[in-house]
Every structure is written in structure tokens, then in C-alpha cells.
Amino acid sequence: MHTDLKYHHLGIPTKEKHDGETYLKEFKVYASGYDTSPYKIEWMRFEQDSPAPELVKTVPHIAFEVDDLNETIKGKNILIESNSPSPGITVAFIVDNDAPVEFLQIDRSIAKNI
């Protein structure tokens, strides 16, 4: 277990539109709620042809902020390789106990509102 894990958000797949959706073109997903929920609950609505893995499109995931993303995912069952969905943020997903888990490494000098 990593001691540098810090809860970041809970991502929940949905088919319903939500106010304030942000579109992530690379994954063909609309995300919303993170910045307005006191518990950091994020709704994720995927387009039909989204390239995201089925597990992410159908099962809620928990996300943790980490200091060293590469070290955290080393030797793990990688679901989504390390990528940067927005400036200053690098993410990756693994599978743990048949569930998706997201890790984020954030450069706060670049990332905004995170």
C-alpha cells in the first residue's frame, strides 16, 4: 500500500446529462460535478464510440492524487496508460480487485481548479 495516496474523487459512469459538463475529446467523455460536489463526486457520460475501456465506462472508480505516478503504477495491472487529459495533470488507471482505480499526479503551478 502506498502511503502517498490522497483521495481525489469518485467517478461514476452515467447515461444522463448533467449541468456543467466538460468534454474530453480524446476519450469522448463528458465529465461534471467534481468542482461543485463537496465530496468530489464526478459524473462521466461516455459517447457510444468512446475508446475508454468498458470497465471505466460501466464501473465507478476511485481516484487518488499521488506524488509519483510512474512509481505508483509500476508492476500494476494497467488499464489506461499514463496520459495528460489537461495541462499539469497526468493520470493512469489500473485494475484492482476487478475495479478501476485512477491515479493523478498534479503540477499545481500549471493545473487550474483542481
Secondary structure, 3 states (H helix, E strand, C coil): CCCCCEEEEEEEEECCCCCCCEEEHHHCEEEECCCCCCCCEEEEEECCCCCCCHHHHHCCEEEEECCCHHHHHCCCCEEEEEEEEECCEEEEEEEECCEEEEEEEECCCCCCCC
